Amino acid sequence: MSSTFVTWAFCAALLASMATKFWLASRQMRHVAAHRHAVPEAFASQISLAAHQKAADYTLVRSQFGLLTEAFGAAVLLGWTLLGGLDALNAWVFALVQPAWGDLAYQLALFGLFSLIGGALDLPFSLWQVFRIEQRFGFNRMTLKLFVLDMLKGGALGIVIGAPLLSAVLWLMSTAGNLWWLSVWAVWAAFALLIQVIYPTLIAPLYNKFAPLDEPALVDRAKALMQRCGFTAKGFFVMDGSLRTSHSNAYFTGLGRSKRVVFYDTLLARLEPTEVEAVLAHELGHFHHKHVLIDLVTMLGLSLAGLAGLGWLSGQVAFYTGLGVSPNVAAPSHALALILFGMALPPVMFFVSPLMAQRSRKAEFEADAYASQHADGQALSQALLKLYEDNANTLTPATTC
C-alpha cells in the first residue's frame, strides 16, 4: 500500500460522499418546496396549512444549514489532513510536552488539543443552530448561560471519563503486542455497557431534572401496559425537556434493572393518556423485537471490525503519510493513528449508512405494529401526528416521489 493510493482513496471517498449528500439534500429541498403549498390529502383534515408550511420551511432551513456545515466540515478535514494541520499540531505538541512529561502525556495532550480546536471550530455552528434556527421556529428555550453550562459539563465529563479510558487504550496499544486491538475492544465493550447502566442515574441528571411521574391514572395505565407486555422498569420519570426545547419525546434508557421510562414534560403536556400509552407501547415494541440488543451487538461488532482495521493500518507508514502526517520516530504514534482513523472513517462509512437506515425503518414499523396490538392504534396515529406537528417534521419527504 502506497501513500499515493491512500491519498487518492481518501479523496475519492470524501468527494463521493459529499457529492451524494449534496444531491440527496438538494433533491429533498426541491421536493419539500414543491409540496409546500398544500397539505397532503391523507392529512388534510388533521394538519393545518400553517403547520405544514412551518414544517416545510423548517426542513428547508435545516437542510440548507446542513449543506453549509458539511462543506465546512470537509474543508476542516482537508485542513487537518492533506494540508498539514494535524502534522503541524503534532510537531508542536511533541516538542512542547514529550521531553518533559513523556509519551503518554504527549499523546493525551495531542488528543486534547485536537478535540479542543475541533470544538472551537464547531461552536459558531452550534450557536447558530440553537439561537437562530431553533429560535426562529419557536423551539429553543435554552439560554446562553445554560448553553455554556452544558458545554462546560460536557468538557468536564470528557476529562473525568474520557481521559482515563483514552489512557488505557493508549497503554494497551503500546504494551499488548500486535493484537492490541482485541484488548482495546474488550475495554471499549465493557465501558459501553457500563455507560448504559450508569447513564440514567449518574450522567443524565447532570443535565436535566428527573421527577417521578405524578399522575396516578397515567402511572396505573403504564404499569398495566407493561404487565400485559411482560416488561418491568425501575420507574416512570418526567424530564424537564422544556428547559432547552419545545420538541417532544419519550424513551427507555439503561440496561437490566436500571431501565427507566422517561417522558419529556412537553410530551405529557401535549398528548392524551391513551396517546401516551400508545407511545410507550411503541417503545416496548423495540424491546420486544430486541432492537436495542441488536443495536448494541451491531455497535460492538462494528467497533471490533474497525479496531481490527486500525490494528493493521496503524503499522503502515503509508496510512500516515498518505493523510498528510509524518509518523513519529522518537515516540509512539498511537494517538495520531486514532485521530486519523476517526477522521478518515466517516466518508467511507457514509456508504454503509443506507443499510443502517433501512434496518432502522424496518424496526420502527415493527414497533408501530406491536403498539397497535397492545394499545390503541388510532391513539398511536394521533400521537405520531401531534409529534410530527410539534417537531415540525415534514410530511412530504423526497422518498414519497
WOVEN-V841287 format. One record per residue. N is the residue number from 1. RES is the residue in one small letter. OMEGA is omega in radians with two decimals (none if undefined). Layout:
n res omega
N RES OMEGA
N RES OMEGA
This chain:
n res omega
1 m -3.12
2 s 3.11
3 s 3.10
4 t 3.11
5 f 3.14
6 v -3.13
7 t -3.10
8 w 3.11
9 a 3.11
10 f -3.14
11 c 3.14
12 a 3.13
13 a 3.14
14 l -3.12
15 l -3.13
16 a -3.14
17 s 3.13
18 m 3.13
19 a 3.14
20 t 3.12
21 k -3.13
22 f 3.11
23 w -3.14
24 l -3.14
25 a 3.13
26 s 3.10
27 r 3.12
28 q -3.11
29 m 3.12
30 r -3.10
31 h -3.14
32 v 3.14
33 a -3.12
34 a -3.10
35 h -3.11
36 r -2.97
37 h -3.07
38 a 3.07
39 v 3.07
40 p -3.02
41 e -3.10
42 a -3.07
43 f -3.01
44 a -3.11
45 s -3.04
46 q -3.11
47 i -3.14
48 s 3.10
49 l 3.13
50 a 3.13
51 a 3.12
52 h -3.13
53 q 3.05
54 k 3.13
55 a 3.12
56 a -3.13
57 d 3.13
58 y 3.12
59 t -3.13
60 l -3.14
61 v 3.12
62 r 3.12
63 s 3.10
64 q 3.11
65 f 3.11
66 g 3.09
67 l 3.12
68 l -3.13
69 t 3.09
70 e 3.14
71 a 3.11
72 f 3.12
73 g 3.11
74 a 3.11
75 a 3.11
76 v 3.12
77 l 3.09
78 l 3.10
79 g 3.12
80 w -2.99
81 t -2.97
82 l 3.12
83 l 2.94
84 g -3.10
85 g -3.13
86 l 3.12
87 d 3.13
88 a 3.12
89 l -3.14
90 n -3.14
91 a -3.12
92 w -3.13
93 v 3.13
94 f -3.11
95 a -3.07
96 l -2.95
97 v -2.96
98 q -3.11
99 p -3.06
100 a -2.97
101 w 3.07
102 g -3.01
103 d -3.07
104 l 3.13
105 a 3.12
106 y -3.10
107 q 3.08
108 l 3.12
109 a 3.11
110 l -3.14
111 f -3.11
112 g -3.14
113 l 3.09
114 f 3.13
115 s -3.13
116 l 3.13
117 i 3.10
118 g 3.10
119 g 3.12
120 a 3.13
121 l -3.14
122 d -3.01
123 l 3.14
124 p 3.14
125 f 3.09
126 s 3.11
127 l 3.13
128 w 3.14
129 q -3.05
130 v -2.94
131 f 3.04
132 r -3.07
133 i -3.14
134 e 3.12
135 q -3.12
136 r -3.08
137 f 3.01
138 g -3.10
139 f -3.03
140 n 3.00
141 r -3.11
142 m 3.03
143 t 3.11
144 l 3.11
145 k 3.14
146 l 3.10
147 f -3.14
148 v 3.12
149 l 3.10
150 d -3.14
151 m 3.13
152 l 3.09
153 k 3.11
154 g 3.10
155 g 3.12
156 a 3.10
157 l 3.10
158 g 3.12
159 i -3.06
160 v -3.09
161 i -3.04
162 g -3.08
163 a 3.09
164 p 3.12
165 l 3.13
166 l 3.11
167 s 3.12
168 a 3.14
169 v -3.13
170 l 3.10
171 w 3.12
172 l 3.11
173 m -3.12
174 s -2.95
175 t -2.99
176 a 3.07
177 g -3.05
178 n 3.13
179 l -3.14
180 w -3.06
181 w 3.07
182 l 3.11
183 s 3.12
184 v 3.12
185 w 3.13
186 a 3.10
187 v -3.13
188 w 3.14
189 a 3.12
190 a 3.12
191 f -3.13
192 a 3.11
193 l 3.12
194 l 3.13
195 i 3.11
196 q -3.10
197 v -3.02
198 i -3.08
199 y -3.05
200 p -3.01
201 t -3.06
202 l -3.04
203 i -3.11
204 a 3.14
205 p 3.07
206 l -3.07
207 y -3.07
208 n 3.03
209 k 3.13
210 f 3.13
211 a 3.08
212 p 3.12
213 l -3.02
214 d 3.06
215 e -3.00
216 p -3.11
217 a 3.14
218 l 3.08
219 v 3.14
220 d 3.12
221 r -3.13
222 a 3.12
223 k 3.13
224 a 3.11
225 l -3.11
226 m 3.10
227 q 3.10
228 r -3.08
229 c 3.10
230 g -3.13
231 f 3.02
232 t 3.08
233 a -3.11
234 k 3.13
235 g 3.09
236 f -3.01
237 f 3.06
238 v -3.14
239 m -3.13
240 d 3.12
241 g -3.13
242 s 3.09
243 l -3.08
244 r -3.03
245 t 3.05
246 s 3.06
247 h -3.09
248 s 3.12
249 n 2.99
250 a -3.09
251 y 2.93
252 f 3.07
253 t 3.12
254 g 3.10
255 l 3.07
256 g -3.11
257 r -3.14
258 s -3.13
259 k 3.09
260 r 2.97
261 v -3.07
262 v 3.06
263 f 2.95
264 y 3.07
265 d 3.10
266 t 3.12
267 l -3.14
268 l 3.13
269 a -3.03
270 r -2.99
271 l 3.02
272 e -3.13
273 p 3.13
274 t 3.13
275 e 3.06
276 v 3.11
277 e -3.14
278 a 3.09
279 v 3.09
280 l 3.11
281 a 3.07
282 h 3.12
283 e 3.08
284 l 3.10
285 g 3.10
286 h 3.12
287 f -3.14
288 h -3.13
289 h 3.08
290 k 3.11
291 h -3.12
292 v 3.12
293 l 3.13
294 i 3.10
295 d -3.13
296 l 3.14
297 v 3.10
298 t 3.13
299 m -3.14
300 l 3.12
301 g 3.11
302 l 3.12
303 s 3.09
304 l 3.12
305 a 3.13
306 g 3.14
307 l 3.07
308 a 3.08
309 g 3.12
310 l 3.10
311 g 3.09
312 w -3.08
313 l -3.07
314 s 3.10
315 g -3.13
316 q 3.14
317 v -3.11
318 a 3.11
319 f 3.14
320 y -3.06
321 t 3.12
322 g 3.11
323 l 2.97
324 g -3.09
325 v 3.03
326 s 3.13
327 p -3.12
328 n 3.05
329 v -3.06
330 a -3.12
331 a 3.12
332 p 3.11
333 s -3.04
334 h 3.12
335 a 3.08
336 l -3.12
337 a 3.14
338 l -3.12
339 i -3.13
340 l -3.14
341 f 3.12
342 g 3.13
343 m -3.05
344 a -3.04
345 l -3.07
346 p 3.11
347 p 3.12
348 v -3.09
349 m 3.12
350 f -3.08
351 f 3.00
352 v -3.04
353 s 3.09
354 p 3.10
355 l 3.12
356 m 3.14
357 a 3.12
358 q 3.12
359 r 3.11
360 s 3.12
361 r 3.10
362 k 3.13
363 a 3.13
364 e 3.09
365 f 3.13
366 e 3.12
367 a 3.08
368 d 3.14
369 a 3.12
370 y 3.14
371 a 3.14
372 s 3.13
373 q -3.01
374 h 3.07
375 a -3.11
376 d -3.12
377 g 3.11
378 q 3.10
379 a 3.08
380 l 3.12
381 s 3.13
382 q 3.14
383 a -3.13
384 l 3.09
385 l 3.10
386 k 3.13
387 l 3.07
388 y -3.11
389 e -3.12
390 d -3.09
391 n 3.12
392 a 3.04
393 n -3.11
394 t 3.06
395 l -3.10
396 t 3.08
397 p -3.08
398 a -3.12
399 t 3.13
400 t -3.14
401 c none
